[in-house]
Amino acid sequence: MTFIFAHTGHWITSLIYAAPVVLLVALLVADHMRNRRREKAKVSSAAGPVEAQAEPTRDQKPHNPA
Amino acid sequence: MTRAGRITLLVVVSAVAALFFGPEAIAHGIAGRTDLPIPRWLFGWAAALVLVVSFVALAMLWPKPRLEAARRRRLVRIPAAVDPICAVIGVALFTVVVYAGLAGTQSAVANIAPRFIYIFFWVGLVVASVAFGDLFRLFNPWRAIARAVAWGIRRISPDGLPRPIAYPERLGRWPAVVGLFAFAWIELVLPSQDRTMPSTLSTLALVYAAVQFIGMSVYGIERWTQRGDGFSVYFGLFAALSIFERRESTLYLRPPLVGATSLKRLPGTAALLSVMIGATAFDGASEGELWRSVGPKLQEFFVARGAGLEVGLELAYTVGLLLMILLIAGIYRIGVYGIHTISRDRSMSDLSALFVHTLIPIAAAYVIAHYFSLLVFESQAASFLISDPLGDGSNYFGTADSTIDYSILSPSAIWYTQVAILVTGHISGLILAHDRALKVFADPKLAIRSQYWMLVVMVGFTSLGLWLLSASNQ
C-alpha cells in the first residue's frame, strides 16, 4: 500500500470535495439509527403489558384458601 | 411556521447566500491560481446545497407524478424524402471519413478522421441528440446500408430475406455495453499515437460496421440497432432527454426529460450507463494528481510481472477504467439499496431497472461538461478540415487556412458553464427519480423517504464530477 501514500499530499486535499456527501451520509445514518431506536422502544412498550398478562405476578395470582 | 418549514427556509436562504453572496464575500480573501472568485471545491459545496434545496422543493411542490403521463403535442409531419436524404448524407460522411483515414495524411491534426470521430461524432452528437432528438438514427450509415440492401433484395427476390432470429431477451443492452466499452478503451487506454492514427481509426470503423452488419442480419435491422449497436443505443439514450420525439413519420413536442421515463427496462442498462459515466469520469481522473500518483505504480506492478512498458501502461489504464466504472455502478447501487430499505417487497434488480433512467441526464452532464471546452475549440477545426479532409493540401471551399480561436472563451467562462451543466444534469436526475418514486410508492411521504439515498447519489456524482473537472482543468 505504500505506493498509494507516496504522494498523498498531492491529492489528499481533494477529499474536501467529498465533505457534502459525508455530511449527508452521516445525517441519514443518524436518522436511521434514531428511527430504529424508536421502533425498538415502541415494540418493547407494546410487549410489556402482554407479558404482564401472560405471567401474572404473585400478588395477582388467585388466593388458594387451602 | 412548522419545524419542517423553518428548516426548508434555512436551507433555501443558505443556498442563495452560498451561491450569490458567498463568492462576493470571499472573493478578495483568497488569492487562487485561477481568476475564479472562490476555490473550486466551494463550487462543489454550493452545488450540493443547490441539490438539497431542489430535493426539498420537489418534496413540497411536486406531490404527484407528472412526467410519466405527460402529453405530446403534434408538431409536424416529416416528409418521406427526409429519411433517404439523411441516410445518403450519413453514408457519404462515413465514406469520406474512412477514406480520409486510409488514404490521407497520417497526421492526427491534419486528417479529418480523428477529429470527426472523437469531437464531432462522440461529443458533438451527444449535444445534438439532447437538443434535437435521435439524429443518429436518421444518419446511421450502417443502418442505412442494411436497409438499402434489404430493400434491394426484396425487389429482386419475391421471398425477400429470411426471417431474423428472435433477439434473446436476456441479452438486453449488453452487446451495446461491449461496443461502448471497446470504444472507451480505445479512446482512453490505447497509446496516443495509436488512438489518433487515422488509418487505425478507419480500420476500426470498418470493423465496427462489419459487426453491426452481422448483428442486423442475424437479429433484424431495427431490433439490433435499438439494442446491440453501441452508438445507436448511446445517442438514443441522450435523445430521450430531448423535447422532440419522432413517432412513425410525425414529429412531436414533449416536455424535457419525459422521454427518459418511457425507457424500456432491459438487462444491461445500468451497466451501459455506468460505462458511459465511468468512461468520461476516468478521462478526467487520468489527468489528475491521484492517477498521476497511482498510475505509474500500477504500471510498475505489471512490468514487474513480465509485461512490457507499453503493455504495462495499457493494463494500468484498463484497471483504472474498470475501477471507475465499478465505482459509478457502486454509487448507483447504494441509491438503489436506500430505496430497497423502504420497499423490501421489491427486489434490488427490479428497483435498479425502475430508477436507471435517472442516470441518463447525469451521463449527458458528465459528457457535455467534461468535453465542453474541447467541443468549443476543436469544432472550429471543421472549417479547415472540410476544405482539406485528407490533409493533402487541398482547398475545396477556400477555408483551408482558417485556424482555431482559443480566446473565444475564458477559463472562468468554461468553468462556470461546466458547473451549470453538471448541476442541471443532476437536478434533472433528481426530478426523474422523484417522479418515478411517486409512481412506485402510493404514499408520497414514503416516496420522499425512498429518495434520501438517491439524493446522496446525486450529490456524490456532482461532487465527483466537479472534482474531476477541477483535476483536469489544473
Boltz contact constraints between the chains, C-beta under 6 A:
constraints:
  - contact:
      token1: [A, 3]
      token2: [B, 297]
      max_distance: 6.0
  - contact:
      token1: [A, 7]
      token2: [B, 293]
      max_distance: 6.0
  - contact:
      token1: [A, 10]
      token2: [B, 289]
      max_distance: 6.0
  - contact:
      token1: [A, 11]
      token2: [B, 289]
      max_distance: 6.0
  - contact:
      token1: [A, 11]
      token2: [B, 290]
      max_distance: 6.0
  - contact:
      token1: [A, 14]
      token2: [B, 467]
      max_distance: 6.0
  - contact:
      token1: [A, 16]
      token2: [B, 41]
      max_distance: 6.0
  - contact:
      token1: [A, 17]
      token2: [B, 41]
      max_distance: 6.0
  - contact:
      token1: [A, 17]
      token2: [B, 44]
      max_distance: 6.0
  - contact:
      token1: [A, 17]
      token2: [B, 463]
      max_distance: 6.0
  - contact:
      token1: [A, 17]
      token2: [B, 467]
      max_distance: 6.0
  - contact:
      token1: [A, 18]
      token2: [B, 463]
      max_distance: 6.0
  - contact:
      token1: [A, 20]
      token2: [B, 45]
      max_distance: 6.0
  - contact:
      token1: [A, 20]
      token2: [B, 48]
      max_distance: 6.0
  - contact:
      token1: [A, 20]
      token2: [B, 459]
      max_distance: 6.0
  - contact:
      token1: [A, 21]
      token2: [B, 459]
      max_distance: 6.0
  - contact:
      token1: [A, 21]
      token2: [B, 460]
      max_distance: 6.0
  - contact:
      token1: [A, 21]
      token2: [B, 463]
      max_distance: 6.0
  - contact:
      token1: [A, 24]
      token2: [B, 456]
      max_distance: 6.0
  - contact:
      token1: [A, 24]
      token2: [B, 459]
      max_distance: 6.0
  - contact:
      token1: [A, 25]
      token2: [B, 456]
      max_distance: 6.0
  - contact:
      token1: [A, 28]
      token2: [B, 452]
      max_distance: 6.0
